Amino acid sequence: MLLSIQRKALLRISSGYRTMSTMAAQVIAGIPPVTLLIEERLRLYSRDDTKLRTTRLLERSTTLEKWQRVWSDHSETAMWSKTLIPDVRQWVSCKHRRLDFYLTQFLSGHGYFGDYTKKMGITEGSICGYCG
């Protein structure tokens, strides 16, 4: 249930089509899966450190490592996105990353592209309507 709620928010944040996988939406938006965020908060809550900032950075690093493993190991969905964004940590830490509708279409492969619109039954052919 939490993932479905997060998915709706991620699709709004990234301006993605509803056919985009949850995993691709998480990576493109740069927001870890809610289950990993919950685990991170539990680890933070259970620690008794005085250096809270250092502890938070350490726990976020652990979360990013787990997220990378999930992203790399999950082979059924988001193959196009994995090709373009192989390293989650590098993508999330990119300071000049700005999402918009067009970038999300490109990164997810779910957009107004010939092959995609043909697959969805929107057009009859996979030839681009603009370039022929």
Contact map, one row per residue, 1 for C-alpha under 8 A:
111110000000000000000000000000000000000000000000000000000000000000000000000000000000000000000000000000000000000000000000000000000000
111111000000000000000000000000000100000000000000000000000000000000000000000000000000000000000000000000000000000000000000000000000000
111111100000000000000100000000001110000000000000000000000000000000000000000000000000000000000000000000000000000000000000000000000000
111111110000000000000000000000000000000000000000000000000000000000000000000000000000000000000000000000000000000000000000000000000000
111111111000000000000000000000000000000000000000000000000000000000000000000000000000000000000000000000000000000000000000000000000000
011111111100000000000000000000001100000000000000000000000000000000000000000000000000000000000000000000000000000000000000000000000000
001111111110000000000100110000000000000000000000000000000000000000000000000000000000000000000000000000000000000000000000000000000000
000111111111000000000000000000000000000000000000000000000000000000000000000000000000000000000000000000000000000000000000000000000000
000011111111100000000000000000000000000000000000000000000000000000000000000000000000000000000000000000000000000000000000000000000000
000001111111110100000000110010000000000000000000000000000000000000000000000000000000000000000000000000000000000000000000000000000000
000000111111111111000000100000000000000000000000000000000000000000000000000000000000000000000000000000000000000000000000000000000000
000000011111111100000000000000000000000000000000000000000000000000000000000000000000000000000000000000000000000000000000000000000000
000000001111111100000000000010000000000000000000000000000000000000000000000000000000000000000000000000000000000000000000000000000000
000000000111111100000000100110000000000000000000000000000000000000000000000000000000000000000000001110010000000000000000000000000000
000000000011111110000000000000000000000000000000000000000000000000000000000000000000000000000000000110010000000000000000000000000000
000000000111111111010000100000000000000000000000000000000000000000000000000000000000000000000000000010011000010000000000000000000000
000000000010001111110000000000000000000000000000000000000000000000000000000000000000000000000000000000001000011000000000000000000000
000000000010000111111000000000000000000000000000000000000000000000000000000000000000000000000000000000000000000000000000000000000000
000000000000000011111000000000000000000000000000000000000000000000000000000000000000000000000000000000000000010000000000000000000000
000000000000000111111101100000000000000000000000000000000000000000000000000000000000000000000000000000000001010000000000000000000000
000000000000000001111111100000000000000000000000000000000000000000000000000011000000000000000000000000000000000000000000000000000000
001000100000000000011111110000000000000000000000000000000000000000000000000000000000000000000000000000000000000000000000000000000000
000000000000000000001111111000001000000000000000000000000000000000000010000011000000000000000000000000000000000000000000000000000000
000000000000000000011111111100000000000000000000000000000000000000000000000011001000000000000000000000000001000000000000000000000000
000000100110010100011111111110000000000000000000000000000000000000000000000000000000000000000000000000000001000000000000000000000000
000000100100000000000111111111111000000000000000000000000000000000000000000000000000000000000000000000000000000000000000000000000000
000000000000000000000011111111110000000000000000000000000000000000000000000000000000000100110000000000000000000000000000000000000000
000000000000010000000001111111100000000000000000000000000000000000000000000000000000000000000000000000010011000000000000000000000000
000000000100110000000000111111100000000000000000000000000000000000000000000000000000000000000000001000000000000000000000000000000000
000000000000000000000000011111110000000000000000000000000000000000000000000000000000000100110000000000000000000000000000000000000000
000000000000000000000000011111111000000000000000000000000000000000000000000000000000000000000000000000000000000000000000000000000000
000000000000000000000000011001111101100000000000000000000000001100100000000000000000000000000000000000000000000000000000000000000000
001001000000000000000010010000111111100000000000000000000000000000100000000000000000000000000000000000000000000000000000000000000000
011001000000000000000000000000011111110000000000000000000000000000000000000000000000000000000000000000000000000000000000000000000000
001000000000000000000000000000001111111000000000000000000000000000000000000000000000000000000000000000000000000000000000000000000000
000000000000000000000000000000011111111100000000000000000000001001100000000000000000000000000000000000000000000000000000000000000000
000000000000000000000000000000011111111110000000000000000000001000000000000000000000000000000000000000000000000000000000000000000000
000000000000000000000000000000000111111111000000000000000000000000000000000000000000000000000000000000000000000000000000000000000000
000000000000000000000000000000000011111111100000000000000000000000000000000000000000000000000000000000000000000000000000000000000000
000000000000000000000000000000000001111111110000000000000011001000000000000000000000000000000000000000000000000000000000000000000000
000000000000000000000000000000000000111111111000000000000000000000000000000000000000000000000000000000000000000000000000000000000000
000000000000000000000000000000000000011111111100000000000000000000000000000000000000000000000000000000000000000000000000000000000000
000000000000000000000000000000000000001111111110000000000010000000000000000000000000000000000000000000000000000000000000000000000000
000000000000000000000000000000000000000111111110000000110010000000000000000000000000000000000000000000000000000000000000000000000000
000000000000000000000000000000000000000011111111000000000000000000000000000000000000000000000000000000000000000000000000000000000000
000000000000000000000000000000000000000001111111000000000000000000000000000000000000000000000000000000000000000000000000000000000000
000000000000000000000000000000000000000000111111100000000000000000000000000000000000000000000000000000000000000000000000000000000000
000000000000000000000000000000000000000000001111110000000000000000000000000000000000000000000000000000000000000000000000000000000000
000000000000000000000000000000000000000000000011111100100000000000000000000000000000000000000000000000000000000000000000000000000000
000000000000000000000000000000000000000000000001111100000000000000000000000000000000000000000000000000000000000000000000000000000000
000000000000000000000000000000000000000000000000111111100000000000000000000000000000000000000000000000000000000000000000000000000000
000000000000000000000000000000000000000000000000111111110000000000000000000000000000000000000000000000000000000000000000000000000000
000000000000000000000000000000000000000000000000001111111000000000000000000000000000000000000000000000000000000000000000000000000000
000000000000000000000000000000000000000000000000001111111100000000000000000000000000000000000000000000000000000000000000000000000000
000000000000000000000000000000000000000000010000101111111110000000000000000000000000000000000000000000000000000000000000000000000000
000000000000000000000000000000000000000000010000000111111111000000000000000000000000000000000000000000000000000000000000000000000000
000000000000000000000000000000000000000000000000000011111111100000000000000000000000000000000000000000000000000000000000000000000000
000000000000000000000000000000000000000000000000000001111111110000000000000000000000000000000000000000000000000000000000000000000000
000000000000000000000000000000000000000100110000000000111111111000000000000000000000000000000000000000000000000000000000000000000000
000000000000000000000000000000000000000100000000000000011111111100000000000000000000000000000000000000000000000000000000000000000000
000000000000000000000000000000000000000000000000000000001111111110000000000000000000000000000000000000000000000000000000000000000000
000000000000000000000000000000000000000000000000000000000111111111000000000000000000000000000000000000000000000000000000000000000000
000000000000000000000000000000010001100100000000000000000011111111100000000000000000000000000000000000000000000000000000000000000000
000000000000000000000000000000010000000000000000000000000001111111110000000000000000000110000000000000000000000000000000000000000000
000000000000000000000000000000000000000000000000000000000000111111111000000000000000000010000000000000000000000000000000000000000000
000000000000000000000000000000000001000000000000000000000000011111111100000000000000000000000000000000000000000000000000000000000000
000000000000000000000000000000011001000000000000000000000000001111111110000000000000000100000000000000000000000000000000000000000000
000000000000000000000000000000000000000000000000000000000000000111111111000000000000001110000000000000000000000000000000000000000000
000000000000000000000000000000000000000000000000000000000000000011111111100000000000000000000000000000000000000000000000000000000000
000000000000000000000000000000000000000000000000000000000000000001111111110000000000000000000000000000000000000000000000000000000000
000000000000000000000010000000000000000000000000000000000000000000111111110000000100000100000000000000000000000000000000000000000000
000000000000000000000000000000000000000000000000000000000000000000011111111000000100010000000000000000000000000000000000000000000000
000000000000000000000000000000000000000000000000000000000000000000001111111000000000000000000000000000000000000000000000000000000000
000000000000000000000000000000000000000000000000000000000000000000000111111110000000000000000000000000000000000000000000000000000000
000000000000000000000000000000000000000000000000000000000000000000000001111111100000000000000000000000000000000000000000000000000000
000000000000000000000000000000000000000000000000000000000000000000000000011111100000000000000000000000000000000000000000000000000000
000000000000000000001011000000000000000000000000000000000000000000000000011111100000000000000000000000000000000000000000000000000000
000000000000000000001011000000000000000000000000000000000000000000000000001111111100000000000000000000000001000000000000000000000000
000000000000000000000000000000000000000000000000000000000000000000000000001111111110000000000000000000000000000000000000000000000000
000000000000000000000000000000000000000000000000000000000000000000000000000001111111000000000000000000000011100000000000000000000000
000000000000000000000001000000000000000000000000000000000000000000000000000001111111110000000000000000000011100000000000000000000000
000000000000000000000000000000000000000000000000000000000000000000000011000001111111110000000000000000000000000000000000000000000000
000000000000000000000000000000000000000000000000000000000000000000000000000000111111110000000000000000000000000000000000000000000000
000000000000000000000000000000000000000000000000000000000000000000000000000000011111110000000000000000000010000000000000000000000000
000000000000000000000000000000000000000000000000000000000000000000000000000000001111111100100000000000000000000000000000000000000000
000000000000000000000000000000000000000000000000000000000000000000000001000000001111111100000000000000000000000000000000000000000000
000000000000000000000000000000000000000000000000000000000000000000010000000000000000111111100000000000000000000000000000000000000000
000000000000000000000000001001000000000000000000000000000000000100110010000000000000111111110000000000000000000000000000000000000000
000000000000000000000000000000000000000000000000000000000000000110010000000000000000001111111000000000000000000000000000000000000000
000000000000000000000000000000000000000000000000000000000000000000000000000000000000001111111100000000000000000000000000000000000000
000000000000000000000000001001000000000000000000000000000000000000000000000000000000101111111100100000000000000000000000000000000000
000000000000000000000000001001000000000000000000000000000000000000000000000000000000000111111100000000000000000000000000000000000000
000000000000000000000000000000000000000000000000000000000000000000000000000000000000000011111110000000000000000000000000000000000000
000000000000000000000000000000000000000000000000000000000000000000000000000000000000000001111111100000000000000000000000000000000000
000000000000000000000000000000000000000000000000000000000000000000000000000000000000000000001111100000000000000000000000000000000000
000000000000000000000000000000000000000000000000000000000000000000000000000000000000000000000111110000000000000000000000000000000000
000000000000000000000000000000000000000000000000000000000000000000000000000000000000000000100111111000000000000000000000000000000000
000000000000000000000000000000000000000000000000000000000000000000000000000000000000000000000001111100000000000000000000000000000000
000000000000010000000000000010000000000000000000000000000000000000000000000000000000000000000000111110110000000000000000000000000000
000000000000011000000000000000000000000000000000000000000000000000000000000000000000000000000000011111110000000000000000000000000000
000000000000011100000000000000000000000000000000000000000000000000000000000000000000000000000000001111111000000000000000000000000000
000000000000000000000000000000000000000000000000000000000000000000000000000000000000000000000000000111111100000000000000000000000000
000000000000000000000000000000000000000000000000000000000000000000000000000000000000000000000000001111111110000000000000000000000000
000000000000011100000000000100000000000000000000000000000000000000000000000000000000000000000000001111111111000000000000000000000000
000000000000000110000000000000000000000000000000000000000000000000000000000000000000000000000000000011111111111100000000000000000000
000000000000000000000000000000000000000000000000000000000000000000000000000000000000000000000000000001111111111000000000000000000000
000000000000000000000000000100000000000000000000000000000000000000000000000000011001000000000000000000111111100000000000000000000000
000000000000000000010001100100000000000000000000000000000000000000000000000001011000000000000000000000011111111000000000000000000000
000000000000000000000000000000000000000000000000000000000000000000000000000000011000000000000000000000001111111010010000000000000000
000000000000000110110000000000000000000000000000000000000000000000000000000000000000000000000000000000001101111110010000000000000000
000000000000000010000000000000000000000000000000000000000000000000000000000000000000000000000000000000001101111110011000000000000000
000000000000000000000000000000000000000000000000000000000000000000000000000000000000000000000000000000001000011111011000000000000000
000000000000000000000000000000000000000000000000000000000000000000000000000000000000000000000000000000000000111111111000000001010000
000000000000000000000000000000000000000000000000000000000000000000000000000000000000000000000000000000000000000111111100001011111000
000000000000000000000000000000000000000000000000000000000000000000000000000000000000000000000000000000000000000011111110000011100000
000000000000000000000000000000000000000000000000000000000000000000000000000000000000000000000000000000000000111111111111000001000000
000000000000000000000000000000000000000000000000000000000000000000000000000000000000000000000000000000000000001111111111111001000000
000000000000000000000000000000000000000000000000000000000000000000000000000000000000000000000000000000000000000001111111111111000000
000000000000000000000000000000000000000000000000000000000000000000000000000000000000000000000000000000000000000000111111110000000000
000000000000000000000000000000000000000000000000000000000000000000000000000000000000000000000000000000000000000000011111111000000000
000000000000000000000000000000000000000000000000000000000000000000000000000000000000000000000000000000000000000000001111111100000000
000000000000000000000000000000000000000000000000000000000000000000000000000000000000000000000000000000000000000000001111111100000000
000000000000000000000000000000000000000000000000000000000000000000000000000000000000000000000000000000000000000001001101111111000000
000000000000000000000000000000000000000000000000000000000000000000000000000000000000000000000000000000000000000000000100111111000000
000000000000000000000000000000000000000000000000000000000000000000000000000000000000000000000000000000000000000001100100001111100000
000000000000000000000000000000000000000000000000000000000000000000000000000000000000000000000000000000000000000011111100001111110000
000000000000000000000000000000000000000000000000000000000000000000000000000000000000000000000000000000000000000001100000000011111001
000000000000000000000000000000000000000000000000000000000000000000000000000000000000000000000000000000000000000011000000000001111111
000000000000000000000000000000000000000000000000000000000000000000000000000000000000000000000000000000000000000001000000000000111111
000000000000000000000000000000000000000000000000000000000000000000000000000000000000000000000000000000000000000000000000000000011111
000000000000000000000000000000000000000000000000000000000000000000000000000000000000000000000000000000000000000000000000000000011111
000000000000000000000000000000000000000000000000000000000000000000000000000000000000000000000000000000000000000000000000000000111111
